[in-house]
Amino acid sequence: MPVVVATVKTKPGRRADVLAAFRRHTPAVHAEPGCLLYAVHSGEDRVTVIENWADQASLDAHSAGPALEAIGAESAEALAAPVDVAVLQPVPAGEPGKDRLPQT
């Protein structure tokens, strides 16, 4: 099950604009088939999304879907850099159950 970590660096004073776009469109992402987790987090100059998808096909559909397209279009002018997207797989290490997201 793919895990995605997407980091959006925002221009000074524009983080609220990016968060507003995520707030508007995250319910549609949550309704997409295969979405196990789509959790938005923010820091001083960035918005980071932690995602977990049931399978690669679900992630591929999300990546080409209208909700992600809308978030990108509404956020484009507020970005300080291109979005950094990492698609990851869990690596078992340490205590079972604490070594991965609950859905993976």
C-alpha positions as CSV (number, residue, x, y, z in Angstrom):
1,M,0.0,0.0,0.0
2,P,1.7,3.2,-1.1
3,V,2.4,5.9,1.4
4,V,2.8,9.4,0.0
5,V,4.5,12.4,1.7
6,A,3.9,15.6,-0.2
7,T,5.5,18.8,0.9
8,V,4.3,22.2,-0.4
9,K,6.6,25.1,0.4
10,T,4.6,28.3,0.5
11,K,5.5,31.9,-0.2
12,P,5.6,34.2,2.8
13,G,2.1,35.0,3.9
14,R,0.4,32.5,1.6
15,R,0.2,29.4,3.7
16,A,-3.4,30.2,4.6
17,D,-4.3,30.3,0.9
18,V,-2.9,26.8,0.3
19,L,-4.6,25.5,3.5
20,A,-7.9,26.9,2.2
21,A,-7.6,24.9,-1.0
22,F,-6.9,21.7,0.9
23,R,-9.9,22.3,3.2
24,R,-12.2,22.8,0.2
25,H,-11.1,19.7,-1.7
26,T,-10.0,17.2,0.9
27,P,-13.5,15.8,1.4
28,A,-13.5,14.9,-2.3
29,V,-10.2,13.1,-1.9
30,H,-11.5,11.2,1.2
31,A,-14.4,10.0,-1.0
32,E,-12.0,8.6,-3.7
33,P,-11.8,4.8,-3.9
34,G,-8.8,3.4,-2.1
35,C,-8.1,6.5,0.0
36,L,-7.1,5.1,3.5
37,L,-5.5,8.3,4.8
38,Y,-5.2,11.9,3.5
39,A,-4.1,14.0,6.4
40,V,-3.0,17.7,5.9
41,H,-0.4,19.2,8.3
42,S,1.1,22.6,8.3
43,G,4.2,24.4,9.6
44,E,5.5,27.9,9.4
45,D,6.3,27.8,5.7
46,R,4.9,24.6,4.4
47,V,2.0,22.2,4.1
48,T,2.7,18.5,4.3
49,V,0.2,15.8,3.3
50,I,0.6,12.3,4.5
51,E,-1.4,9.8,2.3
52,N,-2.0,6.1,2.4
53,W,-3.7,4.4,-0.6
54,A,-5.1,0.9,-0.9
55,D,-3.0,0.2,-4.0
56,Q,-1.1,1.8,-6.8
57,A,-4.1,2.0,-9.0
58,S,-6.0,4.1,-6.4
59,L,-3.0,6.4,-6.1
60,D,-2.7,6.7,-9.9
61,A,-6.4,7.6,-10.1
62,H,-6.0,10.2,-7.4
63,S,-3.0,11.7,-9.1
64,A,-5.0,12.2,-12.3
65,G,-8.2,13.2,-10.5
66,P,-10.2,16.4,-10.3
67,A,-9.6,17.1,-6.6
68,L,-5.8,17.1,-6.8
69,E,-6.0,19.2,-10.0
70,A,-8.2,21.8,-8.2
71,I,-5.9,21.9,-5.3
72,G,-2.9,22.5,-7.6
73,A,-4.7,25.2,-9.6
74,E,-5.9,27.1,-6.6
75,S,-2.4,26.9,-4.9
76,A,-0.1,27.5,-7.8
77,E,0.6,31.2,-7.2
78,A,1.2,30.6,-3.5
79,L,4.0,28.1,-3.9
80,A,7.7,29.0,-3.2
81,A,9.0,25.8,-4.9
82,P,7.7,22.8,-6.8
83,V,5.7,20.3,-4.7
84,D,8.0,17.6,-3.4
85,V,6.2,14.2,-3.6
86,A,7.7,11.0,-2.3
87,V,6.0,7.7,-2.8
88,L,7.1,5.3,-0.1
89,Q,6.6,1.7,1.1
90,P,6.7,0.7,4.8
91,V,9.9,-0.8,6.2
92,P,9.4,-3.1,9.1
93,A,11.7,-2.0,12.0
94,G,11.4,-2.0,15.8
95,E,8.2,-2.8,17.6
96,P,5.4,-4.3,15.4
97,G,2.5,-1.9,15.2
98,K,4.6,1.1,15.9
99,D,6.6,0.7,12.7
100,R,4.1,1.9,10.1
101,L,0.9,3.8,9.6
102,P,-2.1,1.9,11.0
103,Q,-3.7,1.3,7.5
104,T,-0.5,-0.1,5.9
